Amino acid sequence: MADLSTVTFSGSSAETIENAKAFWKSIDPPPEPTSRLVVSGINHRLITAPKVQNGKKLNGDINDTQRDFFERKTTQDLRNIWKMHRIGKNRNKQIMYKEWEEAQETLAQRKAERLKKEELSHRQPRDPVFNISESSDEDEEVAEAMAEIDKFEQTLKQREAIKPQ
């Protein structure tokens, strides 16, 4: 950034000097403000493990029998965990197979019931869907009802056409 205190403007008007300062500020803007998220005086680092002393590991005081015991114990624990995992998987398979068998049985029962109902429904004589009337009185009543419906629909259309929008 240009140091404005060292730049001198001689023989220029105050307005020109202000314009020149604004020009130089626009070319070399001030630096972005830094983040204020870090508070001074507080240690922001995580606590780390203690360092190794004298080239020994911290658990170097364990003798061979203790080490063997820990190794046997951890392998035994891992075996037990793996065994429980296998038992759990087998139980899940058994449960899922039982549920599948039950579902197949219910499907078979429903299919048998449906086939039985279909067989019964095919045996029964069916009623005609609609009756064709032989009397002209019913036909006239139907024609009058249809005419009334048409008349009502026309009045609705006229009302919709008249409504201001």
Secondary structure as the mmCIF struct_conf table of DSSP 4:
data_model
#
loop_
_struct_conf.conf_type_id
_struct_conf.id
_struct_conf.beg_label_comp_id
_struct_conf.beg_label_asym_id
_struct_conf.beg_label_seq_id
_struct_conf.end_label_comp_id
_struct_conf.end_label_asym_id
_struct_conf.end_label_seq_id
TURN_TY1_P TURN_TY1_P1 LEU A 4 THR A 6
BEND BEND1 GLY A 11 GLY A 11
HELX_RH_AL_P HELX_RH_AL_P1 ALA A 14 ILE A 27
BEND BEND2 ASP A 28 ASP A 28
HELX_LH_PP_P HELX_LH_PP_P1 PRO A 29 SER A 35
BEND BEND3 VAL A 38 VAL A 38
HELX_LH_PP_P HELX_LH_PP_P2 VAL A 39 VAL A 39
TURN_TY1_P TURN_TY1_P2 SER A 40 GLY A 41
BEND BEND4 ILE A 42 ILE A 42
BEND BEND5 ARG A 45 ARG A 45
HELX_LH_PP_P HELX_LH_PP_P3 LEU A 46 ILE A 47
HELX_LH_PP_P HELX_LH_PP_P4 ALA A 49 VAL A 52
STRN STRN1 GLN A 53 GLN A 53
TURN_TY1_P TURN_TY1_P3 ASN A 54 GLY A 55
STRN STRN2 LYS A 56 LYS A 56
TURN_TY1_P TURN_TY1_P4 LEU A 58 ASP A 61
HELX_RH_AL_P HELX_RH_AL_P2 ASP A 64 ARG A 123
BEND BEND6 GLN A 124 GLN A 124
HELX_LH_PP_P HELX_LH_PP_P5 PRO A 125 PRO A 128
BEND BEND7 VAL A 129 PHE A 130
HELX_LH_PP_P HELX_LH_PP_P6 ASN A 131 SER A 133
HELX_RH_AL_P HELX_RH_AL_P3 SER A 136 ILE A 162
BEND BEND8 LYS A 163 LYS A 163
#
